[in-house]
Amino acid sequence: MNDGFTNAMQPTISEANLPAPASTFEVLLITGMSGAGRSHAADCLEDMGWYVVDNLPPKLLVPLVDMMTNAAGPSTKVSDNAAVHKLAAVIDVRSRAYFDDLNEVLSHLDDLGVRTRILFLDANDDVLVTRYEKVRRPHPLQHGNSLIDGIKEERQLLQGLKEHADMTIDTSRLNIHQLSTKLYEAMVGSGPSTVSVHIFSFGFKYGTPTDADFVADVRFLPNPYWVPSLRELNGQDKAVSDYVLSSSGAMEFLDAYEKALMIAIDGYAKEDKHFVTIAVGCTGGQHRSVAMSEALAKRLRAHGLEVSVSARELRRRR
């Protein structure tokens, strides 16, 4: 079992030296005390791009991994998303028989060359009691006894697994946002790099978007529409981009907006907001907003951010 939560970038290699799919496959087991935050952790991992399975009997892990790794055939490149799988499985103790199979399954996955890690979520007994009382649900191991009896039995059952966990998070004093931040730090890193950004251009005459965190208006720039040679082009064409970006005020705006956005994105990362949408608008959404969106994306990527770009109105012309 490998230690640490650092994700190494997959190198580009020739198809002849392509590793077996299992060697590029990761399995993360999310386990720990009931009420310590397993479900929220699973949601966070799903947001990070993991395929998450809840309450999976451990014995089913091996056939599931086999099915997913075989789906990536030998002709699939390492750089393709299909070839690098990340499976997160939530394991609890609702069935003692299932749980007893876990050690055998972990050994089998190691033999297959699958990278397997364990995330253990814990909390002190008083906090767990309070959380269960708030949701008014019985503990899975309570079996008609007191709540604290179920908690103690679960803690005893999980002790060995906790000792072998790659990472343990005590959630006793964490709210759900603080837990998310810890998970992002463990799996992705900290700071702005944990925030995914989507930038899209739009035309104000077709309506202001309601799903953006930031809306920028670039109608202060000269409009390429009035240049006959540029009218039928769009902001993705170099001639239009050069015209827009060389206009007075374009670079000054990008400099200031980039700085303001990075301050906000850094704050979002600290406040457990990891997805940000930026809209850039001009009159028709064909020229200025498209060019400025692409230029802004390039600047944000230089800060290590994952940035996607789309153009809402380009399909109208097509």
Order of alpha helices (4+ residues) and beta strands (2+ residues): beta-alpha-beta-alpha-beta-alpha-alpha-beta-alpha-alpha-beta-alpha-beta-beta-alpha-alpha-alpha-beta-alpha-beta-alpha
